[in-house]
């Protein structure tokens, strides 16, 4: 099993294409998104260790995700039963 499929199994994937997506952080909150389908789903808070974001980085990330549609993630393993 690849690392990408492990991430998708845990955090969910795009409900359109089934891909795990890209993670974008806004402060302590982590969002996964599918850039192709312009959808996002919340992954959690305080999960990824990184240096504190500057105010400019938070604004940039929020602007990037503002036009994405929030969806419930697809969980590949849950649907393989």
Buried (B, 14 or more C-beta within 10 A) or exposed (E): EEEEBEBBBEBBBBBEEEBBBEBBBBBEBBBBBBBEBBBBBBBEEEEEEEEEBEEEBBEBBBEBBEEBEEBEBBBBEEEEE
